[in-house]
Amino acid sequence: MGTEQFKEQVLPLRAQLLSYAGRLLDDGDEAEDIVQDVYMKLWLLRDELGSYNSITALATKITKNLCLNRLKEFQREHESLDVVDAASEAPTPAERLEQKDNLRHLMNALAMLPDLQRNVLRLRHLEGMEIDKIAELTGSAPEAVRVNLSRARKRIKELFYNIEQR
């Protein structure tokens, strides 16, 4: 499938996919991220899209799976935070507030990263993908993925430290 054909058949699905992801996640920003990931996956599959009966069904299925993965990530994150809370000796309200602030600061720092760095960081650390698979998904060389991953980690440290100092 060529670029023009992709634009004509896949791009008009955006509103439908965004609505679906929004209903599943109940978070507009996360839904936007999911739809962007869906388009990235569909773009990488563009040469094979002709073999599918329905591009809409495929896009919806990918959206559903990515949303379910994201919900599982959130659940694991909250469970790990609960374990940290339970393991420590009854944190004070001030300590709990500090933990929540740190998490919020980290999320703000992630939002400040360029899209590619944020995606590479997410694919590597949240989805546990290998460098070669990330390179394949992003259409980059493995070395470029490593560089972007390194830069993203460095930038997160800088941003988190700067936000903490405010």
C-alpha positions in Angstrom: 0.0 0.0 0.0 1.4 3.3 -1.0 1.4 6.6 0.9 -1.6 8.0 -0.8 -3.7 4.9 -0.4 -2.7 4.7 3.3 -3.8 8.3 3.8 -7.1 7.6 2.1 -7.9 4.3 3.9 -6.3 4.6 7.3 -6.1 8.2 8.3 -9.9 8.7 8.3 -10.2 6.1 11.1 -8.6 8.4 13.6 -11.8 9.7 15.2 -13.3 6.2 15.5 -10.1 4.8 17.1 -9.7 7.8 19.4 -13.2 7.5 20.6 -12.8 3.7 21.2 -9.5 4.2 23.0 -10.9 7.0 25.0 -13.8 4.8 26.2 -11.5 2.0 27.2 -8.9 4.1 29.0 -11.1 7.0 30.2 -8.1 9.3 29.5 -7.9 11.5 26.5 -4.1 12.0 26.5 -3.5 8.2 26.8 -6.0 7.6 24.0 -4.1 10.0 21.8 -0.9 8.1 22.5 -2.5 4.8 21.8 -3.9 6.0 18.4 -0.4 7.3 17.5 1.0 3.9 18.3 -1.7 2.2 16.2 -0.8 4.4 13.2 2.8 3.6 13.7 2.0 -0.2 13.7 -0.3 0.2 10.7 2.4 2.2 8.8 4.9 -0.6 9.4 2.3 -3.1 8.2 1.3 -1.0 5.2 2.7 -3.5 2.6 0.6 -6.3 4.2 -2.6 -4.3 4.7 -4.0 -5.5 1.4 -4.2 -9.0 2.7 -6.6 -8.1 5.5 -10.4 -8.2 4.9 -11.0 -5.0 6.9 -8.4 -2.4 7.8 -10.9 -0.9 10.2 -11.2 -4.2 12.1 -7.4 -4.6 12.2 -7.0 -1.0 13.5 -9.7 -1.6 16.1 -8.1 -4.8 17.2 -4.7 -3.2 17.5 -6.2 -0.3 19.5 -8.0 -2.7 21.8 -4.8 -4.7 22.5 -2.7 -1.6 23.1 -5.3 -0.2 25.5 -5.5 -3.5 27.4 -1.7 -3.5 27.6 -1.7 0.1 28.9 -4.4 -0.8 31.5 -2.2 -3.7 32.6 0.8 -1.4 32.9 -1.2 1.0 35.1 -2.4 -1.9 37.3 1.2 -3.1 37.7 2.4 0.4 38.5 -0.3 0.9 41.1 0.3 -2.6 42.6 4.0 -1.8 42.9 3.3 1.5 44.5 0.9 -0.4 46.9 3.7 -2.9 47.7 6.1 0.0 48.4 3.5 1.6 50.7 2.8 -1.7 52.5 6.5 -2.6 52.8 7.5 0.6 54.5 6.3 1.1 58.0 3.1 3.1 57.5 4.3 6.1 55.6 3.2 9.4 57.0 0.8 11.5 54.9 3.7 13.8 54.1 5.7 10.8 52.7 2.7 9.6 50.6 2.3 13.1 49.3 6.0 13.2 48.3 5.7 9.9 46.5 2.7 11.2 44.5 4.5 14.4 43.7 7.6 12.4 42.5 5.4 10.3 40.3 3.7 13.4 38.9 7.0 15.1 38.3 8.3 12.0 36.5 5.2 12.0 34.3 5.7 15.7 33.5 9.3 15.0 32.6 8.2 12.2 30.3 5.8 14.5 28.6 8.6 17.0 27.8 10.6 14.4 25.8 10.4 14.4 22.0 8.0 11.8 20.7 10.6 9.4 19.5 12.6 9.4 22.7 9.4 9.0 24.8 8.2 6.1 22.6 11.6 4.4 22.6 11.8 4.7 26.4 8.2 3.4 26.8 8.7 0.5 24.5 12.0 -0.5 26.2 11.1 0.0 29.9 7.3 -0.3 30.1 6.7 -2.9 27.4 10.0 -4.7 27.8 10.9 -4.8 24.1 14.3 -5.6 22.9 16.3 -3.0 21.0 16.1 -4.8 17.7 12.3 -5.0 17.9 12.0 -1.3 18.8 14.3 -0.6 15.8 12.0 -2.6 13.6 8.9 -0.8 14.9 10.3 2.7 14.6 12.1 2.0 11.3 15.4 3.1 12.9 18.8 1.3 13.2 19.4 -0.4 16.5 22.3 2.1 17.1 19.9 5.0 16.7 17.5 3.4 19.2 20.3 3.0 21.7 21.3 6.6 21.2 17.7 7.8 21.6 17.2 5.6 24.7 20.4 7.0 26.2 19.4 10.6 25.5 15.9 10.0 26.8 17.2 8.6 30.1 19.7 11.5 30.4 17.0 14.0 29.7 14.5 12.5 32.2 17.2 12.7 34.9 17.9 16.3 34.0 14.2 17.3 33.8 13.3 15.4 37.0 16.1 17.0 38.9 15.1 20.5 37.6 11.5 19.9 38.5 12.5 18.7 42.0 14.5 21.9 42.5 11.5 24.1 41.9 
